[in-house]
């Protein structure tokens, strides 16, 4: 189907052509209405290559379920759809191929089976031999493209690497789907490589950009990007699963506070302190689960801290998949709440209230609750880290009410900046005035109190 639409055979490997099945991720690009370009990622359908399939569906807008008329939906079809749903894909179209090899009754049966899997999704039938039905499929894709919501280009550029190669005359090239922000030729990025148990941070510069398969001077969220990188980095250092990010100070970590869901029909549930595999972006990492609420599972899922065997760079809102430790069953998935989760006090009441605020999703609403309902002191450096924001975006965030200057106080603190509600700040000031008055009344002959001693008194 993809070859018919784009003219590109996505099966590049000799083994793929010999066996007639997809083993590796394949990429192709086709024209759509209004001279727009559609990027296709052909993922393996065979159950034995499910991990490769997961690494290819990060950041996509539309799932195209292709089913052969003579075979019908296969057992792994349901798992593939579950994985797409877990990663936030809700738009689908169904395609029945080999329509000329079966009779009308068989086509109707397969169409009914597909409609049960992806209700309300458009469906078309295609002949692989003659190409009949391709016009209908192209029209469906054009409609999806027009209706597809625009990706926000807020936050800073980031991309999970799903392919890396050397281009003759250019050098190192990495490809992936841009998850947020935008990128321009000449920009500097941080490449977080995942060799060994720790990640390594390498500064690189973007020499050339290809978006949607064509040369470009810039790229943005939602596009397939191929970036020609310059810097002290070699082909041997870069792998699928590595991460490119414009955030200058973001550091990988090994603890993620998350909201997790289980999938129906797996017969398996998440267990406190259980071991599993985390699939995030194009990486998969061993992890342990720590239940934060210790309550019963509910339709809204449960909050779980994932304790990882290797470093990973993630941000709030990132989607992921959880599979059993042997990687034979999909257990569930979820969304990152806090990518810099604490090791200690993770289940304390005030920490859970912080997670309640962070789960609101939007930074402005989260800060409103943290500052004015919880009475927290908030680190702006941590805000930038959690939501992948630039300093300019932080300043925009703190402009309008309720976060305007009249309602908050900003405090410099050794490389960081803290914000607190003006009401709480005034309470602090009044408390310190009282403490100082009481201390001097009890010690009238002493010149003054040391700052560290005052800090101890204030925390009693």
C-alpha positions as CSV (number, residue, x, y, z in Angstrom):
1,X,0.0,0.0,0.0
2,X,2.7,2.5,1.0
3,X,4.7,1.7,-2.2
4,X,1.6,2.3,-4.3
5,X,1.0,5.7,-2.5
6,X,4.6,6.9,-2.5
7,X,6.6,4.9,-5.1
8,X,9.0,3.8,-2.3
9,X,9.5,0.2,-1.2
10,X,9.9,0.5,2.5
11,X,11.4,-3.1,2.8
12,X,15.0,-2.2,2.4
13,X,16.7,-5.4,3.8
14,X,17.3,-8.4,1.6
15,X,15.7,-10.7,4.3
16,X,12.6,-8.6,4.2
17,X,12.2,-8.9,0.4
18,X,13.0,-12.7,0.6
19,X,10.5,-13.4,3.4
20,X,7.9,-10.9,2.3
21,X,7.5,-9.3,5.7
22,X,8.6,-6.1,7.4
23,X,11.4,-6.6,10.0
24,X,12.9,-3.1,10.3
25,X,11.2,0.3,10.3
26,X,10.6,1.7,6.8
27,X,10.0,5.3,5.8
28,X,8.3,6.9,2.8
29,X,6.8,10.2,1.9
30,X,3.8,11.0,-0.4
31,X,2.1,14.1,-1.7
32,X,-1.3,15.2,-0.4
33,X,-3.8,17.9,-1.1
34,X,-2.4,21.4,-1.1
35,X,1.1,20.2,-1.8
36,X,1.4,19.0,1.7
37,X,3.7,16.0,2.4
38,X,2.6,12.9,4.4
39,X,5.2,10.8,6.1
40,X,4.6,7.0,6.4
41,X,6.3,4.8,9.0
42,X,6.0,1.1,8.0
43,X,6.2,-0.9,11.1
44,X,6.6,-4.7,11.5
45,X,3.3,-6.6,12.0
46,X,4.8,-9.9,13.2
47,X,4.6,-10.4,16.9
48,X,8.3,-11.3,17.0
49,X,9.2,-7.7,16.1
50,X,6.8,-5.9,18.4
51,X,9.6,-4.0,20.1
52,X,10.7,-2.5,16.8
53,X,7.1,-1.6,16.1
54,X,6.8,0.3,19.4
55,X,9.9,2.3,18.6
56,X,8.4,3.5,15.3
57,X,5.0,4.8,16.5
58,X,6.2,7.6,18.7
59,X,4.7,10.9,17.9
60,X,2.4,9.9,15.0
61,X,-0.9,11.5,14.1
62,X,-2.8,8.7,12.3
63,X,-2.8,4.9,12.5
64,X,-3.4,3.1,9.2
65,X,-4.5,-0.5,9.9
66,X,-3.7,-2.6,6.8
67,X,-5.4,-6.0,6.7
68,X,-5.1,-8.6,3.9
69,X,-8.6,-9.8,2.7
70,X,-7.5,-13.4,2.6
71,X,-6.0,-13.4,6.1
72,X,-8.3,-11.0,8.0
73,X,-7.2,-9.5,11.4
74,X,-4.4,-11.4,13.0
75,X,-4.0,-12.0,16.8
76,X,-1.3,-9.3,17.0
77,X,-3.6,-6.8,15.3
78,X,-5.4,-6.1,18.6
79,X,-2.1,-5.7,20.5
80,X,-0.9,-3.2,17.9
81,X,-4.1,-1.1,18.3
82,X,-3.7,-1.3,22.1
83,X,-0.1,0.1,21.8
84,X,-1.3,2.9,19.6
85,X,-4.0,3.9,22.0
86,X,-1.6,3.7,24.9
87,X,0.7,6.2,23.1
88,X,-2.2,8.6,22.5
89,X,-3.1,7.8,18.9
90,X,-6.9,8.1,18.5
91,X,-7.3,8.7,14.7
92,X,-7.4,5.6,12.4
93,X,-8.2,4.5,8.9
94,X,-8.7,0.9,7.8
95,X,-7.4,-0.6,4.6
96,X,-8.3,-4.0,3.2
97,X,-5.7,-5.2,0.6
98,X,-5.9,-8.0,-1.9
99,X,-9.5,-7.2,-2.5
100,X,-9.5,-9.0,-5.9
101,X,-8.5,-12.3,-4.3
102,X,-11.7,-13.0,-2.4
103,X,-15.5,-12.7,-3.0
104,X,-17.9,-10.0,-1.7
105,X,-19.0,-12.0,1.3
106,X,-15.4,-12.4,2.5
107,X,-14.7,-8.6,2.0
108,X,-17.9,-7.7,4.0
109,X,-16.8,-10.1,6.8
110,X,-13.3,-8.5,7.1
111,X,-14.8,-5.0,6.9
112,X,-17.0,-5.9,9.8
113,X,-14.1,-7.3,11.8
114,X,-12.0,-4.1,11.2
115,X,-15.0,-1.8,12.1
116,X,-15.3,-3.6,15.4
117,X,-11.6,-2.9,16.1
118,X,-11.6,0.8,15.0
119,X,-15.2,2.0,15.2
120,X,-16.2,5.0,13.1
121,X,-12.9,5.0,11.2
122,X,-13.1,5.3,7.4
123,X,-12.4,2.1,5.5
124,X,-11.4,1.3,1.9
125,X,-10.7,-1.7,-0.2
126,X,-7.6,-1.9,-2.5
127,X,-6.4,-4.3,-5.1
128,X,-2.6,-4.8,-4.9
129,X,-2.5,-5.9,-8.5
130,X,-4.5,-3.2,-10.2
131,X,-4.4,-0.3,-7.7
132,X,-8.2,-0.1,-7.6
133,X,-9.3,1.8,-4.5
134,X,-6.1,3.9,-4.1
135,X,-8.0,7.1,-5.1
136,X,-10.4,6.5,-2.3
137,X,-7.5,5.9,0.2
138,X,-5.7,9.1,-1.0
139,X,-8.9,11.1,-0.5
140,X,-9.3,9.7,3.1
141,X,-5.7,10.7,3.9
142,X,-6.3,14.2,2.5
143,X,-9.3,14.6,4.7
144,X,-7.3,13.4,7.8
145,X,-4.6,15.9,6.9
146,X,-7.0,18.8,6.8
147,X,-8.7,17.8,10.0
148,X,-5.5,17.0,11.9
149,X,-4.9,19.5,14.8
150,X,-1.8,21.5,14.4
151,X,1.0,20.5,16.7
152,X,2.1,23.1,19.2
153,X,5.5,24.5,18.5
154,X,5.9,25.7,22.1
155,X,8.5,24.2,24.3
156,X,12.0,23.4,23.1
157,X,13.0,21.0,20.2
158,X,13.3,17.3,21.0
159,X,13.5,14.2,19.0
160,X,14.1,10.5,19.7
161,X,16.5,8.9,17.2
162,X,15.0,5.9,15.4
163,X,17.6,5.6,12.6
164,X,21.3,6.7,12.2
165,X,23.5,6.4,9.1
166,X,26.4,8.1,7.3
167,X,25.6,10.1,4.1
168,X,28.4,10.3,1.7
169,X,29.8,13.8,1.5
170,X,27.7,15.0,4.5
171,X,28.5,12.8,7.4
172,X,26.4,11.6,10.3
173,X,22.6,11.8,9.8
174,X,19.9,10.9,12.4
175,X,16.2,10.7,11.8
176,X,13.1,10.8,14.0
177,X,9.7,12.5,14.6
178,X,10.0,16.0,16.0
179,X,8.0,15.8,19.3
180,X,8.0,19.5,20.2
181,X,9.4,22.9,19.3
182,X,11.2,23.8,16.1
183,X,14.7,23.5,14.7
184,X,16.8,25.6,12.2
185,X,20.0,24.9,10.3
186,X,22.9,26.1,12.4
187,X,21.2,25.4,15.8
188,X,23.1,23.7,18.6
189,X,21.6,20.7,20.3
190,X,22.4,18.2,23.0
191,X,22.7,14.6,22.0
192,X,22.1,12.2,24.9
193,X,23.6,8.9,23.9
194,X,22.6,5.7,25.8
195,X,25.7,3.6,25.6
196,X,26.1,1.6,28.8
197,X,24.1,2.2,32.0
198,X,24.6,6.0,31.8
199,X,23.9,8.6,29.2
200,X,26.5,10.9,27.7
201,X,25.8,14.5,26.7
202,X,27.4,15.6,23.5
203,X,27.1,19.1,22.0
204,X,26.3,19.0,18.3
205,X,25.3,21.4,15.6
206,X,22.6,21.0,12.9
207,X,24.4,21.3,9.5
208,X,21.5,20.3,7.2
209,X,17.8,19.5,7.6
210,X,15.4,17.3,5.7
211,X,11.7,17.4,6.6
212,X,9.2,15.0,5.2
213,X,11.8,13.7,2.9
214,X,12.8,17.1,1.3
215,X,15.6,19.6,2.0
216,X,14.5,22.4,4.3
217,X,16.0,25.2,6.4
218,X,13.8,24.4,9.4
219,X,11.5,21.7,10.9
220,X,8.8,21.7,13.6
221,X,6.7,19.5,15.8
222,X,4.9,16.7,14.0
223,X,7.3,16.4,11.1
224,X,9.7,13.6,10.2
225,X,13.2,15.1,10.4
226,X,16.6,14.0,9.1
227,X,19.3,16.0,10.7
228,X,22.9,16.1,9.4
229,X,25.0,16.6,12.6
230,X,28.4,18.2,13.1
231,X,30.4,17.8,16.2
232,X,32.7,15.4,18.1
233,X,30.4,12.4,17.5
234,X,30.8,9.2,15.4
235,X,28.4,6.6,14.0
236,X,29.5,4.1,16.7
237,X,28.3,6.5,19.4
238,X,24.8,7.0,18.2
239,X,22.0,4.4,18.4
240,X,18.2,4.1,18.1
241,X,16.8,5.4,21.4
242,X,19.2,8.3,21.8
243,X,17.7,11.7,22.3
244,X,18.2,15.1,20.8
245,X,17.2,18.1,22.8
246,X,17.5,21.9,22.7
247,X,17.2,22.1,26.5
248,X,20.6,23.2,27.7
249,X,20.4,22.0,31.3
250,X,18.1,19.0,31.1
251,X,19.7,16.0,32.8
252,X,18.6,12.4,32.5
253,X,17.3,10.6,35.5
254,X,16.3,7.2,36.8
255,X,13.0,8.0,38.5
256,X,9.7,9.0,36.8
257,X,6.5,9.7,38.6
258,X,3.7,8.6,36.3
259,X,0.0,7.8,35.8
260,X,-0.3,4.2,34.5
261,X,-3.1,2.2,33.0
262,X,-3.4,-1.6,32.4
263,X,-4.8,-3.0,29.1
264,X,-7.8,-5.2,29.0
265,X,-7.3,-8.9,28.2
266,X,-3.6,-9.1,29.2
267,X,-4.4,-11.3,32.2
268,X,-1.6,-9.5,34.0
269,X,-1.6,-6.5,36.3
270,X,1.1,-4.1,37.6
271,X,2.5,-5.1,40.9
272,X,4.1,-3.1,43.6
273,X,7.9,-3.4,43.3
274,X,7.4,-5.6,40.2
275,X,9.9,-5.7,37.4
276,X,9.0,-4.8,33.8
277,X,10.2,-3.1,30.6
278,X,9.5,0.5,29.9
279,X,9.2,1.6,26.3
280,X,9.5,5.4,25.9
281,X,10.3,7.1,22.7
282,X,12.5,4.7,20.8
283,X,14.1,3.2,23.9
284,X,13.3,0.3,26.1
285,X,14.6,0.0,29.7
286,X,14.2,-2.4,32.6
287,X,12.3,-0.8,35.5
288,X,10.7,-1.5,38.9
289,X,7.3,-0.1,40.0
290,X,6.6,1.7,43.2
291,X,2.9,2.4,43.9
292,X,2.5,5.9,45.2
293,X,-1.2,5.8,46.2
294,X,-1.3,2.1,47.3
295,X,-4.9,2.1,46.4
296,X,-7.0,-0.2,44.1
297,X,-6.6,0.3,40.4
298,X,-9.3,2.5,38.9
299,X,-10.5,3.6,35.4
300,X,-8.2,6.6,35.8
301,X,-5.2,4.3,36.5
302,X,-2.8,4.6,39.4
303,X,0.2,6.7,40.2
304,X,3.4,4.8,40.0
305,X,7.0,5.7,40.3
306,X,9.1,3.9,37.8
307,X,12.6,3.2,39.0
308,X,14.9,2.6,36.0
309,X,18.0,0.6,35.5
310,X,19.4,3.2,33.0
311,X,19.1,6.9,32.7
312,X,16.4,8.4,30.5
313,X,15.6,11.9,29.5
314,X,11.8,12.5,29.6
315,X,9.4,15.4,30.1
316,X,5.9,15.8,31.6
317,X,3.2,14.6,29.3
318,X,5.5,12.0,27.5
319,X,3.6,8.7,26.8
320,X,5.1,5.3,27.3
321,X,4.3,1.5,27.1
322,X,4.9,-1.1,29.8
323,X,5.6,-4.7,28.9
324,X,6.4,-7.7,31.1
325,X,10.1,-8.3,31.9
326,X,10.3,-11.0,29.2
327,X,8.8,-8.7,26.7
328,X,6.1,-11.1,25.7
329,X,3.0,-9.3,26.9
330,X,1.9,-5.7,26.9
331,X,0.8,-4.8,30.5
332,X,-0.2,-1.2,30.0
333,X,1.1,2.3,29.5
334,X,0.8,5.8,30.9
335,X,2.0,9.4,30.9
336,X,4.9,11.0,32.7
337,X,3.9,13.5,35.5
338,X,7.3,14.4,36.9
339,X,10.5,13.4,35.1
340,X,12.7,14.3,38.2
341,X,10.9,12.3,40.8
342,X,12.4,12.2,44.3
343,X,13.9,9.1,45.9
344,X,12.7,9.9,49.4
345,X,9.3,11.0,50.6
346,X,7.7,9.9,47.4
347,X,4.4,8.9,49.0
348,X,4.1,11.7,51.6
349,X,0.9,13.7,51.7
350,X,2.5,17.0,50.5
351,X,4.3,15.2,47.7
352,X,1.0,13.6,46.5
353,X,-0.6,17.1,46.5
354,X,2.2,18.3,44.3
355,X,1.5,15.5,41.9
356,X,-2.2,16.4,41.9
357,X,-1.1,19.9,40.7
358,X,1.3,18.6,38.1
359,X,-1.4,16.2,36.7
360,X,-3.4,19.3,35.7
361,X,-1.2,19.2,32.6
362,X,-1.0,22.9,31.8
363,X,1.9,24.7,33.5
364,X,-0.2,27.8,34.4
365,X,-2.9,25.8,36.1
366,X,-0.3,23.6,37.9
367,X,1.6,26.6,39.2
368,X,-1.7,28.3,40.3
369,X,-2.5,25.2,42.5
370,X,1.1,24.8,43.8
371,X,1.5,28.4,44.8
372,X,-2.0,29.5,46.0
373,X,-3.6,26.2,47.1
374,X,-0.7,24.1,48.3
375,X,1.4,27.0,49.6
376,X,4.5,25.6,48.0
377,X,7.8,27.3,47.1
378,X,8.4,26.5,43.4
379,X,11.8,26.3,41.6
380,X,11.7,27.9,38.2
381,X,14.7,25.7,37.2
382,X,12.6,22.7,38.0
383,X,9.6,24.1,36.1
384,X,11.8,24.5,33.0
385,X,13.0,20.9,33.4
386,X,9.6,19.3,33.9
387,X,7.8,21.1,31.0
388,X,10.8,21.6,28.7
389,X,10.4,25.3,28.7
390,X,12.9,28.1,27.8
391,X,13.5,31.1,29.9
392,X,11.3,33.2,27.6
393,X,8.4,30.8,27.9
394,X,8.8,30.9,31.7
395,X,8.6,34.7,31.6
396,X,5.5,34.6,29.4
397,X,4.0,32.1,31.9
398,X,4.5,34.4,34.9
399,X,3.0,37.5,33.2
400,X,-0.8,37.4,33.3
401,X,-2.9,36.7,36.4
402,X,-3.0,34.8,38.6
403,X,0.8,34.6,38.3
404,X,1.4,38.3,37.8
405,X,4.0,40.1,39.8
406,X,1.5,41.5,42.3
407,X,0.6,37.9,43.4
408,X,4.0,36.3,43.6
409,X,7.5,37.0,44.9
410,X,10.7,35.9,43.0
411,X,13.8,35.0,45.0
412,X,17.3,34.4,43.6
413,X,18.9,31.3,45.1
414,X,22.4,30.3,43.9
415,X,21.8,29.7,40.2
416,X,18.1,29.0,40.6
417,X,15.1,31.3,41.1
418,X,12.3,30.5,43.4
419,X,8.7,31.8,43.4
420,X,6.2,32.0,46.3
421,X,2.8,33.5,46.7
422,X,3.0,37.1,48.1
423,X,0.6,36.1,51.0
424,X,2.9,33.2,52.1
425,X,6.0,35.5,51.7
426,X,4.4,38.1,54.0
427,X,3.7,35.3,56.5
428,X,7.4,34.4,56.4
429,X,8.4,38.0,56.9
430,X,6.0,38.4,59.8
431,X,7.2,35.2,61.4
432,X,10.9,36.2,61.1
433,X,10.1,39.6,62.6
434,X,8.6,37.9,65.6
435,X,11.4,35.4,65.9
436,X,14.0,38.2,65.8
437,X,12.1,40.2,68.4
438,X,11.9,37.3,70.7
439,X,15.5,36.3,70.3
440,X,16.8,39.9,71.0
441,X,14.5,40.2,74.0
442,X,16.0,37.0,75.4
443,X,19.6,38.1,74.6
444,X,19.8,41.9,74.7
445,X,23.6,41.9,75.1
446,X,24.4,39.9,71.9
447,X,25.0,41.7,68.6
448,X,22.7,39.5,66.5
449,X,21.7,36.0,65.4
450,X,23.6,34.0,62.8
451,X,21.6,33.3,59.6
452,X,22.0,29.5,60.1
453,X,20.6,29.7,63.6
454,X,17.7,31.9,62.4
455,X,17.0,29.3,59.7
456,X,16.8,26.5,62.4
457,X,14.4,28.6,64.5
458,X,12.2,29.3,61.5
459,X,11.8,25.6,60.7
460,X,10.8,24.5,64.2
